[in-house]
Amino acid sequence: MEIKERIKQKADELYRRYGIKSVTMDEIASQLGVSKKTIYQSFSDKDELVDAVIGEILSYNRDCCKSYRTQSENAVHEVFLAMDMIQTMFDNMNPAILHDIERNHPATFKKFREYKYKFLYEVMKENIERGKREGLYRPEVNAEVIAKVRLETVMLPFNEQLFPKNKFSMVPLHHEIIEYFLFGVASLKGYKLILKYKRKRAGNTRKIKTEVQ
């Protein structure tokens, strides 16, 4: 692996664990066993490194969303597949990351906002419209309004005032919020399908825990 990729990988690991603000370039260099000069040969400053790390996270998320739309059996299944992506992305992630980006890395935060309000909004709106066509979501649901509501609620776990990290875990919190959305828009047919996927997910989780033990 090239040194630039190793730096990004280590920075990503440390940012997720401790947040961005508290992780210095010196610490990243120390963790990698290289000099700080080596870091600056690949990245001119912390802004550039943060932008590269967050850019890869957003790119991964974008690819997953597109893939899930293609692979999913229906609109409800698409949302459950997104839960798996969230578990991969946000497991052990420090919720202070978004706050750190907004306060200290405005160029990167601008990219995040564009991703959120353009790409993610369209994904969520299209999912609602798909669910209505499939008879899984209630026909009277306003796709534009509910997509915007869902967009904001998805980011709520990053709000440490509402959900302090010593009391709430990111992944279960995200799952709770997504289920809240699903049951809120579901038709009777969709409600039954949600319960089916929940039972399947619970069964898979128990199976994994048994295998680990």
MARMI-981991 format. One record per residue: residue in three letters; residue number from 0; x, y, z of N, C-alpha, C in turn. Coordinates in pm, 1 decimal. Example, Ala and Ser with C-alpha at 12.3 -4.5 7.8 and 13.67 -1.06 7.14 Angstrom:
<recs>
domi / lodren / nx / ny / nz / cax / cay / caz / cx / cy / cz
ALA / 0 / 1319.0 / -569.0 / 780.0 / 1230.0 / -450.0 / 780.0 / 1320.0 / -330.0 / 780.0
SER / 1 / 1285.0 / -225.0 / 708.0 / 1367.0 / -106.0 / 714.0 / 1290.0 / 3.0 / 787.0
</recs>
This chain:
<recs>
domi / lodren / nx / ny / nz / cax / cay / caz / cx / cy / cz
MET / 0 / 83.8 / -119.7 / 0.0 / 0.0 / 0.0 / 0.0 / 88.1 / 125.9 / 0.0
GLU / 1 / 56.3 / 220.6 / -87.4 / 133.2 / 344.4 / -94.5 / 118.2 / 423.9 / 34.1
ILE / 2 / 219.4 / 504.1 / 63.9 / 220.5 / 580.1 / 189.0 / 100.5 / 674.2 / 197.0
LYS / 3 / 59.1 / 731.2 / 84.9 / -54.9 / 824.6 / 86.3 / -182.1 / 753.1 / 130.4
GLU / 4 / -200.8 / 630.4 / 82.7 / -318.3 / 553.3 / 122.3 / -309.5 / 512.1 / 268.5
ARG / 5 / -190.7 / 480.0 / 314.3 / -172.3 / 443.7 / 455.4 / -204.1 / 562.0 / 546.7
ILE / 6 / -164.1 / 680.0 / 503.9 / -192.6 / 800.4 / 582.4 / -343.6 / 823.8 / 591.6
LYS / 7 / -410.9 / 814.5 / 478.4 / -556.4 / 834.2 / 477.7 / -626.8 / 729.7 / 564.0
GLN / 8 / -581.8 / 606.4 / 554.1 / -642.7 / 497.9 / 630.9 / -625.2 / 520.2 / 781.0
LYS / 9 / -504.7 / 559.5 / 821.9 / -479.3 / 583.9 / 964.0 / -556.8 / 707.1 / 1012.6
ALA / 10 / -560.3 / 812.0 / 930.7 / -635.4 / 932.3 / 967.4 / -783.5 / 899.5 / 983.8
ASP / 11 / -838.1 / 822.2 / 891.3 / -978.5 / 781.2 / 898.5 / -1005.7 / 706.2 / 1029.2
GLU / 12 / -918.0 / 614.0 / 1062.8 / -932.1 / 535.5 / 1186.2 / -931.6 / 625.5 / 1310.3
LEU / 13 / -837.0 / 718.9 / 1315.5 / -825.3 / 807.0 / 1431.7 / -938.8 / 908.3 / 1438.8
TYR / 14 / -980.0 / 961.5 / 1322.9 / -1090.5 / 1057.7 / 1321.0 / -1219.6 / 991.7 / 1370.9
ARG / 15 / -1243.9 / 869.5 / 1328.5 / -1364.2 / 798.3 / 1370.7 / -1364.5 / 774.8 / 1521.3
ARG / 16 / -1246.7 / 748.4 / 1574.7 / -1237.2 / 713.3 / 1716.2 / -1241.6 / 836.3 / 1806.2
TYR / 17 / -1168.1 / 941.2 / 1766.7 / -1151.0 / 1055.4 / 1856.7 / -1213.2 / 1186.3 / 1807.7
GLY / 18 / -1265.3 / 1186.9 / 1685.6 / -1307.5 / 1313.1 / 1625.6 / -1189.5 / 1375.1 / 1552.8
ILE / 19 / -1215.8 / 1474.6 / 1470.0 / -1111.1 / 1532.5 / 1385.8 / -1026.4 / 1635.5 / 1459.8
LYS / 20 / -1092.1 / 1719.2 / 1536.1 / -1022.6 / 1830.3 / 1600.9 / -907.9 / 1783.7 / 1690.6
SER / 21 / -929.1 / 1674.7 / 1763.6 / -830.7 / 1631.6 / 1863.4 / -714.6 / 1550.8 / 1804.8
VAL / 22 / -722.7 / 1514.8 / 1676.7 / -617.2 / 1434.0 / 1614.1 / -522.7 / 1525.1 / 1536.0
THR / 23 / -398.2 / 1529.0 / 1575.6 / -298.7 / 1615.0 / 1509.6 / -222.5 / 1537.2 / 1402.4
MET / 24 / -155.4 / 1611.3 / 1316.5 / -70.1 / 1549.1 / 1214.6 / 45.0 / 1474.5 / 1281.3
ASP / 25 / 92.8 / 1527.3 / 1394.9 / 199.3 / 1459.9 / 1469.7 / 154.4 / 1322.5 / 1516.6
GLU / 26 / 30.7 / 1315.1 / 1564.5 / -19.4 / 1186.9 / 1614.6 / -34.1 / 1085.2 / 1502.7
ILE / 27 / -81.7 / 1130.5 / 1387.0 / -94.8 / 1040.0 / 1272.2 / 42.7 / 987.1 / 1231.8
ALA / 28 / 140.4 / 1075.7 / 1226.8 / 277.4 / 1034.3 / 1192.0 / 331.2 / 934.3 / 1292.9
SER / 29 / 308.7 / 961.7 / 1421.0 / 356.5 / 873.4 / 1526.5 / 292.6 / 735.4 / 1516.6
GLN / 30 / 162.4 / 732.5 / 1490.7 / 90.2 / 604.8 / 1479.8 / 140.1 / 522.6 / 1361.2
LEU / 31 / 180.6 / 592.4 / 1255.4 / 230.1 / 523.0 / 1135.2 / 378.6 / 488.3 / 1145.0
GLY / 32 / 447.7 / 551.3 / 1240.8 / 591.7 / 528.7 / 1253.3 / 670.6 / 598.9 / 1144.9
VAL / 33 / 621.7 / 716.6 / 1102.5 / 692.0 / 796.2 / 1001.3 / 709.8 / 937.6 / 1055.9
SER / 34 / 788.0 / 1018.1 / 986.7 / 806.5 / 1156.5 / 1029.4 / 690.1 / 1242.3 / 982.2
LYS / 35 / 669.1 / 1356.5 / 1048.5 / 563.0 / 1448.1 / 1006.0 / 593.3 / 1501.0 / 866.0
LYS / 36 / 719.5 / 1511.2 / 832.5 / 758.3 / 1556.8 / 699.1 / 701.6 / 1464.1 / 592.1
THR / 37 / 700.1 / 1335.0 / 621.7 / 645.0 / 1236.7 / 527.4 / 496.7 / 1262.9 / 503.6
ILE / 38 / 424.7 / 1298.7 / 610.7 / 282.1 / 1330.2 / 596.8 / 263.9 / 1449.6 / 504.0
TYR / 39 / 347.6 / 1554.3 / 524.9 / 332.1 / 1677.2 / 447.3 / 381.6 / 1663.4 / 302.8
GLN / 40 / 452.1 / 1556.3 / 273.3 / 489.5 / 1530.1 / 134.1 / 368.9 / 1478.7 / 54.5
SER / 41 / 272.2 / 1420.2 / 126.3 / 151.4 / 1368.5 / 61.4 / 33.1 / 1463.9 / 72.5
PHE / 42 / 27.5 / 1538.6 / 184.5 / -83.1 / 1631.2 / 207.4 / -26.6 / 1763.4 / 257.5
SER / 43 / -63.9 / 1870.7 / 192.1 / -3.8 / 2000.6 / 224.4 / -39.3 / 2048.7 / 364.7
ASP / 44 / -159.1 / 2011.1 / 414.2 / -200.4 / 2050.9 / 548.4 / -314.4 / 1960.7 / 594.2
LYS / 45 / -362.1 / 1985.3 / 715.0 / -468.7 / 1902.2 / 770.6 / -597.9 / 1916.6 / 690.9
ASP / 46 / -624.0 / 2036.9 / 639.9 / -744.3 / 2058.4 / 558.4 / -749.2 / 1961.0 / 440.6
GLU / 47 / -636.3 / 1946.6 / 373.7 / -631.6 / 1858.3 / 256.5 / -650.7 / 1712.5 / 296.8
LEU / 48 / -593.7 / 1673.2 / 408.3 / -608.2 / 1534.6 / 455.2 / -752.5 / 1506.0 / 495.8
VAL / 49 / -811.8 / 1596.8 / 571.1 / -951.7 / 1579.6 / 612.3 / -1041.7 / 1571.5 / 489.7
ASP / 50 / -1018.1 / 1656.5 / 392.7 / -1098.5 / 1657.8 / 270.5 / -1087.8 / 1524.5 / 197.0
ALA / 51 / -967.9 / 1466.9 / 193.4 / -946.7 / 1339.4 / 126.0 / -1018.8 / 1225.8 / 198.2
VAL / 52 / -1009.8 / 1225.7 / 331.2 / -1073.8 / 1120.1 / 410.9 / -1226.1 / 1127.6 / 399.5
ILE / 53 / -1282.0 / 1245.6 / 419.8 / -1427.6 / 1262.0 / 413.3 / -1476.8 / 1238.9 / 270.9
GLY / 54 / -1397.6 / 1281.5 / 172.2 / -1434.7 / 1259.1 / 32.4 / -1450.2 / 1111.7 / 0.5
GLU / 55 / -1362.6 / 1028.4 / 55.4 / -1371.6 / 884.0 / 31.5 / -1494.1 / 824.5 / 99.7
ILE / 56 / -1525.7 / 873.3 / 219.6 / -1645.2 / 825.3 / 289.4 / -1771.2 / 858.1 / 208.4
LEU / 57 / -1779.0 / 979.5 / 157.2 / -1895.3 / 1020.6 / 78.6 / -1903.6 / 942.3 / -52.3
SER / 58 / -1789.0 / 918.6 / -113.7 / -1786.2 / 843.0 / -238.7 / -1833.4 / 699.3 / -217.1
TYR / 59 / -1788.7 / 639.4 / -106.3 / -1830.8 / 503.0 / -72.5 / -1981.5 / 499.0 / -49.7
ASN / 60 / -2031.1 / 597.3 / 24.9 / -2173.7 / 604.9 / 52.5 / -2254.1 / 620.8 / -75.8
ARG / 61 / -2206.5 / 704.8 / -166.4 / -2276.0 / 729.1 / -293.3 / -2282.4 / 600.1 / -376.4
ASP / 62 / -2171.6 / 527.4 / -384.3 / -2168.4 / 402.2 / -460.2 / -2262.8 / 298.6 / -400.3
CYS / 63 / -2267.2 / 292.2 / -266.9 / -2355.6 / 197.2 / -199.5 / -2501.5 / 228.1 / -227.9
CYS / 64 / -2538.9 / 354.6 / -221.3 / -2676.6 / 394.5 / -246.7 / -2720.5 / 354.8 / -387.3
LYS / 65 / -2634.1 / 378.4 / -484.3 / -2665.6 / 342.9 / -623.0 / -2678.0 / 191.6 / -637.9
SER / 66 / -2589.2 / 119.1 / -571.9 / -2590.6 / -27.0 / -578.8 / -2716.4 / -84.3 / -515.2
TYR / 67 / -2757.8 / -27.9 / -402.2 / -2874.7 / -79.5 / -332.2 / -3002.2 / -58.0 / -411.2
ARG / 68 / -3008.7 / 51.4 / -484.7 / -3126.6 / 74.5 / -568.2 / -3138.8 / -34.8 / -674.1
THR / 69 / -3023.8 / -79.1 / -726.6 / -3022.5 / -181.6 / -831.1 / -3048.7 / -320.4 / -772.8
GLN / 70 / -2989.4 / -349.8 / -658.4 / -2996.4 / -484.2 / -599.3 / -3127.1 / -510.6 / -524.5
SER / 71 / -3192.3 / -407.1 / -476.3 / -3305.0 / -425.1 / -385.2 / -3427.8 / -483.9 / -453.8
GLU / 72 / -3504.2 / -559.9 / -375.5 / -3625.9 / -622.8 / -424.8 / -3740.2 / -521.5 / -434.9
ASN / 73 / -3737.8 / -421.4 / -348.6 / -3843.8 / -321.8 / -342.3 / -3794.0 / -202.8 / -260.4
ALA / 74 / -3878.1 / -101.8 / -242.6 / -3836.5 / 19.9 / -172.2 / -3801.5 / -6.8 / -26.0
VAL / 75 / -3878.6 / -92.2 / 40.1 / -3850.7 / -125.0 / 180.6 / -3717.7 / -197.8 / 192.3
HIS / 76 / -3695.0 / -292.4 / 103.8 / -3568.4 / -367.5 / 103.9 / -3450.3 / -273.8 / 80.5
GLU / 77 / -3467.8 / -174.4 / -4.8 / -3361.9 / -76.8 / -30.8 / -3320.6 / -5.2 / 98.2
VAL / 78 / -3419.9 / 29.8 / 180.1 / -3390.8 / 98.3 / 306.7 / -3320.1 / 4.4 / 403.7
PHE / 79 / -3359.3 / -121.6 / 407.2 / -3292.6 / -217.0 / 495.8 / -3148.6 / -242.2 / 452.3
LEU / 80 / -3123.7 / -242.2 / 322.1 / -2986.2 / -255.0 / 273.7 / -2903.6 / -134.7 / 317.9
ALA / 81 / -2966.7 / -17.1 / 318.8 / -2897.6 / 103.9 / 363.6 / -2858.4 / 92.5 / 510.7
MET / 82 / -2938.0 / 21.5 / 590.5 / -2903.3 / -0.2 / 731.0 / -2769.9 / -72.9 / 744.2
ASP / 83 / -2747.0 / -169.5 / 654.8 / -2620.6 / -243.8 / 658.4 / -2503.4 / -151.3 / 628.6
MET / 84 / -2522.0 / -61.2 / 532.0 / -2417.3 / 34.6 / 498.2 / -2389.4 / 125.5 / 617.1
ILE / 85 / -2494.9 / 170.3 / 682.6 / -2479.6 / 258.4 / 798.4 / -2401.7 / 189.1 / 908.9
GLN / 86 / -2430.9 / 61.1 / 929.0 / -2358.9 / -13.1 / 1033.0 / -2210.7 / -18.7 / 1001.5
THR / 87 / -2176.8 / -38.6 / 874.1 / -2036.5 / -43.8 / 833.3 / -1969.4 / 92.2 / 848.9
MET / 88 / -2039.7 / 196.9 / 809.0 / -1980.3 / 330.8 / 809.6 / -1968.5 / 391.4 / 949.1
PHE / 89 / -2072.0 / 372.9 / 1030.0 / -2080.6 / 447.4 / 1155.3 / -2044.9 / 367.9 / 1279.9
ASP / 90 / -2011.8 / 239.5 / 1262.9 / -1971.3 / 160.4 / 1377.8 / -1845.7 / 222.9 / 1439.1
ASN / 91 / -1852.9 / 257.3 / 1565.8 / -1741.1 / 319.3 / 1639.6 / -1702.9 / 458.0 / 1587.4
MET / 92 / -1795.9 / 526.7 / 1520.2 / -1764.7 / 661.5 / 1471.7 / -1797.5 / 765.0 / 1578.3
ASN / 93 / -1705.6 / 857.0 / 1600.1 / -1727.8 / 964.8 / 1696.3 / -1826.1 / 1066.0 / 1636.9
PRO / 94 / -1939.6 / 1090.5 / 1703.7 / -2039.4 / 1182.0 / 1647.0 / -1992.1 / 1325.4 / 1634.6
ALA / 95 / -1878.2 / 1358.4 / 1695.1 / -1826.9 / 1496.3 / 1687.8 / -1768.9 / 1528.8 / 1550.1
ILE / 96 / -1754.7 / 1430.1 / 1465.0 / -1690.2 / 1450.6 / 1334.4 / -1758.9 / 1561.5 / 1254.1
LEU / 97 / -1890.8 / 1555.4 / 1242.5 / -1960.8 / 1656.9 / 1163.2 / -1942.9 / 1796.5 / 1222.2
HIS / 98 / -1949.1 / 1805.5 / 1353.9 / -1929.4 / 1934.1 / 1419.9 / -1788.4 / 1986.7 / 1393.3
ASP / 99 / -1689.4 / 1897.7 / 1400.4 / -1550.2 / 1937.2 / 1375.2 / -1531.9 / 1989.3 / 1233.4
ILE / 100 / -1594.1 / 1923.2 / 1137.4 / -1582.3 / 1965.8 / 997.4 / -1647.3 / 2102.6 / 978.3
GLU / 101 / -1766.2 / 2117.8 / 1034.9 / -1837.9 / 2244.9 / 1019.0 / -1759.6 / 2361.6 / 1079.1
ARG / 102 / -1698.7 / 2341.4 / 1194.5 / -1628.5 / 2448.7 / 1264.9 / -1490.8 / 2478.0 / 1206.7
ASN / 103 / -1419.7 / 2374.2 / 1162.0 / -1277.7 / 2390.7 / 1129.4 / -1238.5 / 2363.5 / 984.6
HIS / 104 / -1327.8 / 2302.3 / 906.1 / -1292.2 / 2267.4 / 768.0 / -1408.7 / 2303.5 / 675.3
PRO / 105 / -1431.8 / 2433.2 / 653.3 / -1550.1 / 2480.1 / 580.2 / -1560.5 / 2429.3 / 436.0
ALA / 106 / -1447.8 / 2413.9 / 368.0 / -1453.2 / 2365.7 / 229.3 / -1505.2 / 2222.2 / 223.6
THR / 107 / -1459.0 / 2140.6 / 316.9 / -1505.2 / 2001.8 / 324.2 / -1651.3 / 1996.4 / 366.3
PHE / 108 / -1689.7 / 2081.7 / 459.9 / -1829.0 / 2083.1 / 504.7 / -1921.3 / 2126.0 / 390.6
LYS / 109 / -1874.6 / 2215.5 / 305.1 / -1954.5 / 2257.2 / 189.0 / -1980.8 / 2137.7 / 97.4
LYS / 110 / -1878.5 / 2053.1 / 76.8 / -1895.8 / 1933.0 / -4.9 / -1996.7 / 1838.5 / 59.3
PHE / 111 / -1989.9 / 1826.9 / 192.0 / -2084.1 / 1740.8 / 263.0 / -2227.0 / 1791.4 / 245.5
ARG / 112 / -2246.3 / 1922.8 / 257.3 / -2379.7 / 1980.2 / 242.2 / -2433.7 / 1958.1 / 100.4
GLU / 113 / -2348.6 / 1972.2 / 1.1 / -2391.1 / 1947.9 / -137.1 / -2431.4 / 1802.0 / -155.5
TYR / 114 / -2353.3 / 1712.4 / -97.0 / -2383.2 / 1569.0 / -103.7 / -2517.0 / 1540.1 / -35.2
LYS / 115 / -2535.6 / 1600.7 / 81.1 / -2657.1 / 1576.7 / 159.6 / -2780.8 / 1631.3 / 89.9
TYR / 116 / -2776.5 / 1757.9 / 50.4 / -2897.3 / 1823.8 / 1.0 / -2924.0 / 1801.1 / -147.6
LYS / 117 / -2829.6 / 1746.1 / -218.5 / -2853.0 / 1713.9 / -360.4 / -2864.9 / 1562.4 / -378.9
PHE / 118 / -2754.6 / 1491.7 / -359.1 / -2756.4 / 1347.9 / -386.4 / -2846.8 / 1271.4 / -290.2
LEU / 119 / -2822.7 / 1285.2 / -158.7 / -2900.6 / 1208.7 / -60.8 / -3048.9 / 1242.7 / -66.6
TYR / 120 / -3080.0 / 1369.8 / -86.0 / -3220.2 / 1409.7 / -95.3 / -3288.6 / 1338.5 / -211.4
GLU / 121 / -3223.3 / 1334.0 / -327.4 / -3281.9 / 1268.6 / -444.2 / -3298.3 / 1118.6 / -421.1
VAL / 122 / -3200.6 / 1056.4 / -356.3 / -3209.9 / 912.9 / -325.5 / -3332.4 / 885.9 / -238.9
MET / 123 / -3350.4 / 967.9 / -136.1 / -3461.7 / 947.3 / -43.4 / -3595.7 / 977.1 / -108.7
LYS / 124 / -3600.2 / 1082.0 / -189.5 / -3724.0 / 1115.5 / -260.3 / -3761.9 / 1005.0 / -358.8
GLU / 125 / -3664.8 / 955.0 / -432.5 / -3691.2 / 848.2 / -528.7 / -3736.6 / 720.6 / -459.1
ASN / 126 / -3681.5 / 693.1 / -340.7 / -3724.0 / 574.8 / -265.7 / -3870.1 / 586.3 / -225.5
ILE / 127 / -3911.5 / 705.3 / -182.3 / -4051.3 / 725.6 / -142.9 / -4143.7 / 710.3 / -263.5
GLU / 128 / -4104.2 / 768.6 / -375.6 / -4186.3 / 757.1 / -496.6 / -4194.5 / 611.9 / -542.9
ARG / 129 / -4084.4 / 539.9 / -531.6 / -4083.5 / 397.9 / -567.1 / -4177.4 / 319.2 / -475.6
GLY / 130 / -4169.0 / 346.2 / -346.0 / -4254.9 / 276.8 / -250.3 / -4402.4 / 301.0 / -276.0
LYS / 131 / -4437.5 / 421.5 / -317.8 / -4576.7 / 453.1 / -350.1 / -4621.0 / 375.4 / -474.1
ARG / 132 / -4533.8 / 367.7 / -575.4 / -4566.6 / 292.1 / -697.2 / -4586.9 / 144.2 / -666.2
GLU / 133 / -4508.1 / 94.1 / -573.4 / -4514.4 / -48.5 / -538.6 / -4625.8 / -80.1 / -438.5
GLY / 134 / -4694.2 / 24.2 / -390.9 / -4801.7 / 3.2 / -295.3 / -4753.2 / -25.7 / -154.7
LEU / 135 / -4625.5 / 3.0 / -127.6 / -4567.5 / -24.0 / 4.1 / -4571.4 / 98.3 / 94.8
TYR / 136 / -4579.0 / 216.5 / 34.7 / -4594.2 / 340.3 / 110.3 / -4731.5 / 398.8 / 79.7
ARG / 137 / -4787.5 / 472.4 / 172.7 / -4920.2 / 529.8 / 156.5 / -4924.0 / 627.5 / 38.2
PRO / 138 / -5025.7 / 621.8 / -44.7 / -5030.1 / 704.6 / -165.9 / -5034.9 / 854.3 / -139.2
GLU / 139 / -5086.1 / 894.5 / -21.5 / -5099.1 / 1037.6 / 7.4 / -4970.2 / 1100.4 / 59.5
VAL / 140 / -4866.0 / 1020.8 / 80.6 / -4739.2 / 1072.9 / 132.0 / -4678.8 / 1172.2 / 32.5
ASN / 141 / -4639.8 / 1289.1 / 80.7 / -4575.5 / 1390.1 / -2.9 / -4425.3 / 1359.5 / -8.0
ALA / 142 / -4377.8 / 1312.4 / -122.4 / -4239.3 / 1266.0 / -133.8 / -4138.3 / 1376.2 / -104.0
GLU / 143 / -4163.8 / 1497.0 / -150.6 / -4069.3 / 1607.2 / -128.9 / -4058.3 / 1642.2 / 19.1
VAL / 144 / -4171.6 / 1653.0 / 84.8 / -4171.8 / 1690.8 / 227.1 / -4107.4 / 1582.6 / 312.5
ILE / 145 / -4149.2 / 1458.9 / 294.3 / -4100.0 / 1350.0 / 380.0 / -3952.4 / 1320.6 / 352.2
ALA / 146 / -3908.3 / 1336.3 / 227.6 / -3766.1 / 1317.2 / 197.9 / -3681.9 / 1418.6 / 273.7
LYS / 147 / -3729.7 / 1542.2 / 282.6 / -3655.2 / 1646.0 / 355.8 / -3655.5 / 1618.2 / 505.7
VAL / 148 / -3769.5 / 1572.2 / 557.0 / -3777.2 / 1536.5 / 699.4 / -3681.9 / 1421.3 / 729.1
ARG / 149 / -3684.8 / 1320.4 / 644.1 / -3597.2 / 1204.8 / 665.9 / -3451.0 / 1246.4 / 657.7
LEU / 150 / -3419.3 / 1334.3 / 565.0 / -3282.0 / 1382.0 / 547.9 / -3228.3 / 1442.5 / 677.5
GLU / 151 / -3310.5 / 1520.6 / 743.6 / -3267.2 / 1584.4 / 868.4 / -3261.2 / 1485.0 / 983.4
THR / 152 / -3355.3 / 1392.0 / 989.9 / -3355.5 / 1296.4 / 1100.6 / -3238.2 / 1199.4 / 1091.6
VAL / 153 / -3193.4 / 1170.0 / 970.3 / -3078.7 / 1080.4 / 953.8 / -2954.2 / 1138.7 / 1019.5
MET / 154 / -2944.5 / 1272.2 / 1024.0 / -2827.6 / 1337.5 / 1081.8 / -2839.9 / 1361.2 / 1233.2
LEU / 155 / -2956.2 / 1332.8 / 1290.0 / -2976.4 / 1357.8 / 1432.3 / -2878.2 / 1285.2 / 1525.1
PRO / 156 / -2836.6 / 1161.9 / 1494.8 / -2742.5 / 1094.4 / 1585.0 / -2609.4 / 1167.6 / 1602.4
PHE / 157 / -2577.5 / 1260.0 / 1509.5 / -2454.1 / 1337.0 / 1522.6 / -2469.7 / 1454.2 / 1619.9
ASN / 158 / -2591.4 / 1479.4 / 1664.1 / -2617.2 / 1589.0 / 1757.3 / -2593.3 / 1539.9 / 1900.0
GLU / 159 / -2478.3 / 1576.4 / 1955.1 / -2441.0 / 1525.5 / 2087.7 / -2522.1 / 1589.2 / 2200.2
GLN / 160 / -2586.2 / 1702.4 / 2173.2 / -2672.7 / 1760.9 / 2276.0 / -2798.5 / 1676.5 / 2294.7
LEU / 161 / -2850.9 / 1625.6 / 2183.8 / -2968.2 / 1539.3 / 2191.1 / -2931.8 / 1396.7 / 2230.9
PHE / 162 / -2821.2 / 1347.2 / 2173.7 / -2782.1 / 1208.1 / 2194.4 / -2635.6 / 1199.9 / 2236.2
PRO / 163 / -2604.1 / 1226.3 / 2363.6 / -2464.9 / 1219.3 / 2409.2 / -2405.6 / 1080.7 / 2387.1
LYS / 164 / -2280.6 / 1076.8 / 2340.8 / -2219.2 / 950.3 / 2300.0 / -2198.7 / 853.4 / 2415.1
ASN / 165 / -2197.0 / 904.4 / 2539.7 / -2181.3 / 814.2 / 2654.0 / -2311.7 / 742.7 / 2689.1
LYS / 166 / -2420.2 / 780.8 / 2622.0 / -2550.2 / 721.2 / 2650.1 / -2610.7 / 650.6 / 2529.4
PHE / 167 / -2575.5 / 697.5 / 2408.3 / -2634.9 / 641.9 / 2286.9 / -2526.6 / 592.5 / 2191.4
SER / 168 / -2554.2 / 480.6 / 2127.4 / -2463.8 / 426.3 / 2026.3 / -2515.6 / 464.4 / 1888.2
MET / 169 / -2425.1 / 505.0 / 1799.8 / -2463.7 / 559.3 / 1669.3 / -2549.1 / 462.7 / 1586.2
VAL / 170 / -2503.8 / 338.3 / 1572.2 / -2570.7 / 244.9 / 1480.9 / -2712.8 / 210.8 / 1525.9
PRO / 171 / -2735.1 / 167.6 / 1651.3 / -2873.4 / 141.4 / 1693.9 / -2963.4 / 264.2 / 1683.4
LEU / 172 / -2906.6 / 380.6 / 1708.6 / -2982.3 / 504.8 / 1699.8 / -3026.9 / 530.3 / 1556.1
HIS / 173 / -2935.8 / 510.8 / 1461.3 / -2970.6 / 525.6 / 1319.6 / -3080.6 / 426.8 / 1281.2
HIS / 174 / -3068.0 / 303.2 / 1325.3 / -3168.4 / 201.8 / 1292.8 / -3305.3 / 240.7 / 1348.0
GLU / 175 / -3307.4 / 291.4 / 1469.9 / -3433.1 / 333.2 / 1532.2 / -3499.3 / 444.5 / 1450.7
ILE / 176 / -3420.4 / 539.8 / 1407.0 / -3473.3 / 653.1 / 1329.8 / -3523.5 / 607.8 / 1193.1
ILE / 177 / -3450.0 / 517.6 / 1128.8 / -3492.5 / 468.3 / 997.3 / -3622.4 / 388.9 / 1008.5
GLU / 178 / -3634.4 / 307.0 / 1112.2 / -3758.5 / 232.0 / 1132.0 / -3875.5 / 326.5 / 1159.7
TYR / 179 / -3849.2 / 433.4 / 1231.3 / -3951.2 / 534.6 / 1258.4 / -4004.1 / 591.2 / 1126.5
PHE / 180 / -3913.0 / 619.5 / 1033.4 / -3952.1 / 668.2 / 900.7 / -4035.4 / 563.6 / 826.9
LEU / 181 / -3987.7 / 439.5 / 825.0 / -4055.1 / 334.2 / 748.7 / -4198.0 / 310.6 / 796.8
PHE / 182 / -4214.4 / 295.7 / 928.0 / -4348.4 / 271.3 / 980.6 / -4438.3 / 393.0 / 960.3
GLY / 183 / -4379.3 / 510.1 / 952.7 / -4457.7 / 631.4 / 932.1 / -4515.3 / 643.8 / 792.5
VAL / 184 / -4446.5 / 590.5 / 692.6 / -4493.4 / 604.7 / 553.7 / -4558.0 / 477.9 / 499.9
ALA / 185 / -4546.7 / 366.9 / 571.6 / -4588.0 / 237.1 / 518.2 / -4739.2 / 222.4 / 502.7
SER / 186 / -4777.9 / 153.5 / 396.9 / -4915.2 / 106.2 / 381.5 / -4926.5 / -23.2 / 462.2
LEU / 187 / -5043.3 / -83.3 / 465.2 / -5059.3 / -210.7 / 536.4 / -4968.1 / -317.5 / 474.8
LYS / 188 / -4962.1 / -319.4 / 342.3 / -4874.8 / -413.5 / 272.3 / -4729.0 / -387.9 / 309.2
GLY / 189 / -4690.7 / -260.3 / 311.9 / -4552.9 / -225.4 / 347.4 / -4521.7 / -257.9 / 491.9
TYR / 190 / -4619.6 / -236.9 / 581.7 / -4601.4 / -265.9 / 724.4 / -4565.4 / -413.3 / 744.4
LYS / 191 / -4637.6 / -500.7 / 677.2 / -4611.0 / -645.3 / 689.0 / -4471.6 / -678.9 / 636.1
LEU / 192 / -4430.8 / -610.6 / 529.6 / -4299.4 / -636.0 / 471.3 / -4187.8 / -587.5 / 563.5
ILE / 193 / -4209.6 / -474.9 / 629.4 / -4111.0 / -424.0 / 726.2 / -4088.5 / -526.3 / 836.6
LEU / 194 / -4198.3 / -581.4 / 890.1 / -4187.5 / -681.9 / 996.2 / -4112.2 / -805.6 / 947.6
LYS / 195 / -4135.1 / -842.9 / 821.7 / -4065.8 / -958.2 / 763.6 / -3914.8 / -934.1 / 760.3
TYR / 196 / -3873.5 / -815.9 / 712.2 / -3730.0 / -785.6 / 704.8 / -3669.0 / -768.7 / 844.1
LYS / 197 / -3746.9 / -717.9 / 939.1 / -3697.3 / -705.3 / 1076.4 / -3670.8 / -843.4 / 1137.0
ARG / 198 / -3761.6 / -937.7 / 1114.7 / -3741.8 / -1074.5 / 1166.0 / -3619.6 / -1138.6 / 1101.9
LYS / 199 / -3604.8 / -1116.0 / 971.7 / -3490.4 / -1172.6 / 900.1 / -3360.1 / -1113.9 / 953.2
ARG / 200 / -3357.3 / -983.0 / 975.3 / -3237.5 / -916.4 / 1028.1 / -3205.4 / -966.9 / 1168.1
ALA / 201 / -3308.0 / -980.6 / 1251.8 / -3287.6 / -1028.7 / 1388.4 / -3232.6 / -1170.2 / 1387.6
GLY / 202 / -3283.2 / -1254.2 / 1296.1 / -3234.4 / -1391.2 / 1284.7 / -3089.0 / -1396.5 / 1242.4
ASN / 203 / -3052.2 / -1310.6 / 1146.0 / -2912.8 / -1306.3 / 1099.7 / -2819.7 / -1259.1 / 1210.3
THR / 204 / -2866.3 / -1160.9 / 1290.6 / -2786.0 / -1108.5 / 1400.3 / -2760.1 / -1215.1 / 1505.9
ARG / 205 / -2866.1 / -1290.8 / 1539.3 / -2849.1 / -1399.0 / 1637.8 / -2753.3 / -1505.6 / 1585.7
LYS / 206 / -2762.3 / -1535.2 / 1456.0 / -2676.2 / -1636.2 / 1394.6 / -2530.8 / -1594.4 / 1402.5
ILE / 207 / -2503.2 / -1466.1 / 1372.6 / -2366.8 / -1413.0 / 1376.0 / -2311.3 / -1419.4 / 1518.0
LYS / 208 / -2394.0 / -1381.0 / 1617.0 / -2349.6 / -1382.9 / 1756.7 / -2318.1 / -1524.6 / 1800.8
THR / 209 / -2398.3 / -1621.5 / 1757.8 / -2375.3 / -1761.9 / 1793.2 / -2245.4 / -1812.2 / 1734.1
GLU / 210 / -2219.9 / -1775.1 / 1606.8 / -2097.8 / -1818.3 / 1539.2 / -1974.1 / -1759.4 / 1606.3
VAL / 211 / -1984.5 / -1632.4 / 1650.6 / -1873.5 / -1566.1 / 1716.8 / -1842.6 / -1633.5 / 1850.2
GLN / 212 / -1946.1 / -1670.4 / 1924.0 / -1927.9 / -1734.5 / 2053.2 / -1868.4 / -1875.2 / 2037.3
</recs>
